């Protein structure tokens, strides 16, 4: 039987240093964006030796991707708050999709950072997948969704959300696109179009409340 092994002192110190670098990188990205980010400034703010940076990240871009991945994971986790545990699973899925798509309007700088990363699609999928799968499984178990292949459904929904964020940043959709998207997602999961639109509108009201 496998047992959890406590991290060694060295491993704990490495994790603390990595955490300092990530926090410093996040703060500097928020101040000046990626273009103005310098490794020396990151290490100075983190109080870490300049040469030590490369023990944790091969290049600046790797730290940026790690910061974005953490931010996306935190946002994804927030889409399934405890207070929504008793809510209609369809409403939860609608709200989660709207929260992500609204990034384009609420935090366009971060949204642009996400979509312009080399591995944007992989990062977005990895960060949102566990929470999206949980939300879909709840809906399936409750009889709200009819899904022939959950993996295909997740790939399609997550990929479409990222694509819509890109389109919104490019100004190709009118306000309210996130509501229409949430309704389309629910319809693809088995709700009739009218109910899908009603549930999406209810989720939008709850988010605003």
C-alpha positions in Angstrom: 0.0 0.0 0.0 1.4 3.4 -1.0 1.9 6.0 1.6 2.2 9.8 1.3 5.9 10.8 1.8 6.5 14.2 3.5 8.6 16.5 1.3 12.2 16.9 2.4 13.6 20.1 3.6 15.2 20.7 0.3 12.0 20.2 -1.6 10.2 22.5 0.7 12.8 25.2 0.2 12.6 24.7 -3.6 8.8 25.1 -3.5 9.1 28.3 -1.4 11.5 29.8 -3.9 9.4 28.8 -6.8 6.4 30.4 -5.1 8.3 33.6 -4.6 9.2 33.8 -8.3 5.6 33.1 -9.3 4.2 35.7 -7.0 6.8 38.3 -8.1 6.1 37.5 -11.8 2.3 37.8 -11.3 2.8 41.2 -9.6 5.1 42.6 -12.3 2.8 41.3 -15.1 -0.1 43.1 -13.5 2.0 46.3 -13.3 3.5 46.4 -16.8 2.5 43.4 -18.8 4.6 40.7 -20.3 6.5 42.9 -22.8 8.1 44.9 -20.0 8.9 41.8 -17.8 12.5 41.3 -17.0 14.0 38.3 -15.3 16.3 40.5 -13.1 13.3 42.5 -11.8 11.5 39.2 -11.0 14.4 37.9 -9.0 14.9 41.2 -7.2 11.3 41.4 -6.2 11.3 37.7 -5.1 14.6 38.2 -3.3 16.1 35.3 -5.2 19.6 35.2 -6.8 19.4 35.9 -10.6 21.1 32.7 -11.6 18.6 30.7 -9.5 15.8 31.6 -11.8 16.8 29.1 -14.3 16.7 26.3 -11.8 12.9 26.7 -11.8 12.0 28.1 -15.3 14.0 27.6 -18.5 12.9 31.0 -19.7 10.7 34.0 -18.9 8.0 32.6 -21.1 7.8 29.4 -18.9 7.2 31.5 -15.8 4.5 33.5 -17.6 2.7 30.3 -18.7 2.9 29.0 -15.1 1.4 32.3 -13.8 -1.4 32.1 -16.3 -2.1 28.5 -15.6 -2.4 29.2 -11.9 -4.7 32.1 -12.5 -6.9 30.1 -14.9 -7.1 27.2 -12.4 -8.2 29.6 -9.6 -10.9 31.1 -11.8 -12.0 27.6 -12.8 -12.2 26.6 -9.1 -14.4 29.6 -8.4 -16.9 28.5 -11.0 -18.0 25.7 -8.6 -18.4 27.5 -5.3 -19.9 25.6 -2.3 -23.0 27.9 -2.3 -23.9 26.5 -5.7 -23.8 22.9 -4.6 -27.6 22.6 -4.5 -28.2 24.6 -7.6 -29.5 23.2 -10.9 -26.5 21.6 -12.6 -27.5 23.2 -15.8 -27.5 26.7 -14.2 -24.0 26.0 -12.8 -22.6 25.0 -16.2 -24.2 28.1 -17.8 -22.7 30.4 -15.1 -19.3 28.8 -15.4 -19.2 29.3 -19.2 -20.3 32.9 -18.8 -17.7 33.7 -16.2 -14.9 32.6 -18.5 -16.2 34.3 -21.6 -16.7 37.5 -19.6 -12.9 37.7 -19.2 -12.8 39.4 -22.6 -14.7 42.3 -21.2 -13.9 42.3 -17.5 -10.1 41.7 -17.8 -9.1 42.2 -21.4 -5.4 42.5 -20.6 -5.3 39.1 -18.9 -7.6 37.6 -21.6 -5.2 38.8 -24.3 -2.3 37.4 -22.4 -4.0 34.0 -22.3 -5.0 33.8 -25.9 -1.7 35.0 -27.2 0.4 32.4 -25.4 2.0 29.8 -27.6 0.4 27.0 -25.6 -2.9 28.9 -25.0 -5.2 26.0 -26.0 -3.3 23.4 -23.9 -3.2 25.7 -20.8 -6.8 26.7 -21.0 -7.9 23.0 -21.4 -5.7 21.8 -18.6 -6.8 24.5 -16.2 -10.6 24.2 -16.8 -10.9 20.5 -17.6 -11.2 19.1 -14.0 -13.9 21.5 -13.0 -15.8 21.4 -16.3 -15.8 17.6 -16.0 -17.2 17.7 -12.5 -19.9 20.1 -13.5 -20.9 18.0 -16.5 -20.9 14.8 -14.5 -23.2 16.4 -11.9 -25.6 17.3 -14.7 -25.5 13.8 -16.2 -26.1 12.2 -12.8 -29.0 14.5 -12.1 -30.6 13.6 -15.5 -30.2 17.2 -16.8 -27.7 16.4 -19.5 -27.6 13.7 -22.2 -24.0 13.3 -23.3 -22.9 10.6 -25.7 -19.2 11.2 -25.1 -18.2 13.4 -22.2 -14.6 13.8 -23.5 -15.8 15.1 -26.9 -18.3 17.4 -25.1 -15.6 18.8 -22.9 -13.2 19.4 -25.7 -15.9 21.1 -27.8 -17.2 23.3 -25.0 -13.8 24.4 -23.6 -12.4 25.0 -27.1 -15.4 27.0 -28.1 -15.2 29.2 -25.0 -11.6 30.1 -25.8 -12.5 30.8 -29.4 -15.3 33.1 -28.3 -12.9 35.0 -26.0 -10.6 35.5 -29.0 -13.5 36.8 -31.1 -14.8 39.1 -28.4 -11.3 40.6 -28.0 -11.2 41.2 -31.7 -14.6 43.0 -31.5 -16.5 40.6 -33.7 -19.5 40.1 -31.3 -22.0 42.3 -29.6 -22.4 42.5 -25.8 -24.4 39.6 -24.5 -22.5 37.0 -26.5 -21.7 35.1 -23.3 -25.4 34.6 -22.6 -26.1 33.3 -26.1 -23.1 31.0 -25.7 -24.3 29.6 -22.4 -27.6 28.8 -24.0 -26.0 27.1 -26.9 -23.9 25.0 -24.6 -26.9 23.8 -22.6 -28.8 23.0 -25.8 -25.8 20.9 -26.9 -26.1 19.0 -23.6 -29.7 18.0 -24.2 -31.9 20.9 -23.0 -34.4 22.2 -25.5 -33.5 25.6 -26.8 -36.2 27.5 -24.9 -35.3 26.0 -21.6 -31.6 26.4 -22.3 -32.1 30.1 -22.9 -34.2 30.4 -19.7 -31.7 28.7 -17.5 -28.8 30.7 -19.0 -30.8 33.9 -18.2 -31.4 32.7 -14.7 -27.7 32.0 -14.2 -26.8 35.5 -15.5 -29.2 37.1 -13.0 -27.6 35.1 -10.2 -24.1 36.1 -11.2 -25.1 39.8 -11.2 -26.8 39.4 -7.8 
